[in-house]
Amino acid sequence: MLCTLHTQLIKQIKIFAKEIPCLHLPIPEAQKIVETDASNIDYGGILKQKINNKEQLIQYTSGTWNNAQRNYATVKKENLAIVLCIQKFHFHFTSSYHSLLINLLWLRTIYMRTASRQCGSFSI
């Protein structure tokens, strides 16, 4: 039974591995796009370039927070993830136009929590 389970898992991994996008060689003149995200445990970022309106993956990075960083506020973790990813990708920024895409879903959650507390304090 265990052997069959392992075989099935290996087959699934092989299917997923075929769908992983390949890394492309960076073109200095191309527009670069940095996408970052952070969680309570770790962070990650990808660097893409836009060629003929198609995005190509160039590089990725990730890391885990140390014990002190795990205590940071969400906003600070998101900002630190941006800084760390840009430090990792900085040598690709030779052209004049770049984009930074940030997942701000956490900001909406914080805003909604704060707004609901404010509304609650005004109820009679």
C-alpha positions as CSV (number, residue, x, y, z in Angstrom):
1,M,0.0,0.0,0.0
2,L,2.8,2.4,0.9
3,C,4.6,1.6,-2.3
4,T,1.5,2.4,-4.4
5,L,1.0,5.7,-2.6
6,H,4.6,6.7,-3.3
7,T,4.2,5.8,-6.9
8,Q,1.1,8.0,-7.2
9,L,2.8,10.9,-5.5
10,I,5.9,10.6,-7.8
11,K,3.5,10.6,-10.8
12,Q,1.8,13.8,-9.5
13,I,5.1,15.5,-8.9
14,K,6.2,14.7,-12.5
15,I,3.0,16.3,-13.9
16,F,3.5,19.4,-11.8
17,A,7.2,19.6,-12.8
18,K,6.2,19.8,-16.5
19,E,4.2,22.9,-15.8
20,I,6.9,24.9,-14.0
21,P,7.8,27.9,-16.2
22,C,11.4,28.1,-17.4
23,L,13.6,31.0,-16.4
24,H,14.5,33.3,-19.3
25,L,17.7,35.3,-19.9
26,P,17.3,38.9,-18.9
27,I,17.2,41.6,-21.6
28,P,18.6,44.8,-20.2
29,E,16.3,47.1,-22.2
30,A,13.1,45.2,-21.2
31,Q,10.7,46.5,-18.6
32,K,11.2,44.7,-15.3
33,I,8.4,43.7,-12.9
34,V,9.0,42.7,-9.3
35,E,6.3,40.8,-7.4
36,T,6.6,40.2,-3.7
37,D,4.6,38.7,-0.9
38,A,5.2,38.0,2.8
39,S,3.6,35.8,5.4
40,N,4.2,35.4,9.1
41,I,6.8,32.7,8.4
42,D,8.6,33.7,5.2
43,Y,8.6,35.9,2.1
44,G,9.2,35.5,-1.6
45,G,9.6,37.5,-4.8
46,I,9.9,37.0,-8.5
47,L,11.5,39.1,-11.2
48,K,9.9,39.2,-14.6
49,Q,10.5,41.1,-17.8
50,K,7.9,42.2,-20.3
51,I,8.7,41.4,-23.9
52,N,6.1,41.9,-26.7
53,N,3.4,42.2,-23.9
54,K,4.3,38.8,-22.6
55,E,5.8,38.3,-19.1
56,Q,8.9,36.1,-18.8
57,L,10.2,34.8,-15.4
58,I,13.9,35.8,-14.9
59,Q,14.6,35.1,-11.3
60,Y,13.0,34.2,-8.0
61,T,14.0,34.5,-4.3
62,S,12.6,33.5,-1.0
63,G,13.6,33.5,2.7
64,T,12.4,32.9,6.2
65,W,12.0,35.4,8.9
66,N,14.3,35.2,11.9
67,N,12.8,35.1,15.4
68,A,12.8,38.9,15.7
69,Q,11.4,39.5,12.3
70,R,8.5,37.1,13.0
71,N,7.3,39.6,15.6
72,Y,7.2,42.5,13.1
73,A,3.8,44.0,12.1
74,T,2.4,42.8,8.8
75,V,3.1,46.1,7.2
76,K,6.8,46.0,8.2
77,K,7.1,42.4,6.9
78,E,5.6,43.4,3.6
79,N,8.0,46.4,3.3
80,L,11.0,44.3,4.3
81,A,10.1,41.7,1.7
82,I,10.1,44.4,-0.9
83,V,13.5,45.7,0.2
84,L,15.1,42.2,0.4
85,C,13.8,41.2,-3.0
86,I,14.9,44.4,-4.7
87,Q,18.4,44.0,-3.1
88,K,18.5,40.5,-4.6
89,F,17.4,41.6,-8.1
90,H,19.2,45.0,-8.2
91,F,21.7,44.2,-10.8
92,H,18.9,43.6,-13.4
93,F,17.6,47.2,-13.1
94,T,19.5,48.9,-15.9
95,S,16.6,50.1,-17.9
96,S,14.6,53.2,-17.0
97,Y,11.1,51.6,-16.5
98,H,10.2,49.2,-13.8
99,S,7.0,48.0,-12.0
100,L,6.5,46.7,-8.5
101,L,3.5,44.6,-7.9
102,I,2.5,44.0,-4.2
103,N,-0.2,41.9,-2.8
104,L,-2.2,44.3,-0.6
105,L,-5.0,42.0,0.4
106,W,-3.7,42.2,4.0
107,L,-4.2,46.0,3.9
108,R,-7.8,45.5,3.2
109,T,-8.2,43.1,6.1
110,I,-6.6,45.6,8.5
111,Y,-8.7,48.5,7.2
112,M,-11.9,46.5,7.5
113,R,-11.0,45.5,11.1
114,T,-10.2,49.1,12.0
115,A,-13.4,50.4,10.3
116,S,-15.6,47.9,12.0
117,R,-14.1,48.8,15.4
118,Q,-14.8,52.5,14.7
119,C,-18.4,51.8,13.7
120,G,-18.8,49.7,16.8
121,S,-17.7,52.5,19.0
122,F,-20.3,54.8,17.6
123,S,-23.3,52.5,18.1
124,I,-25.6,53.2,21.0
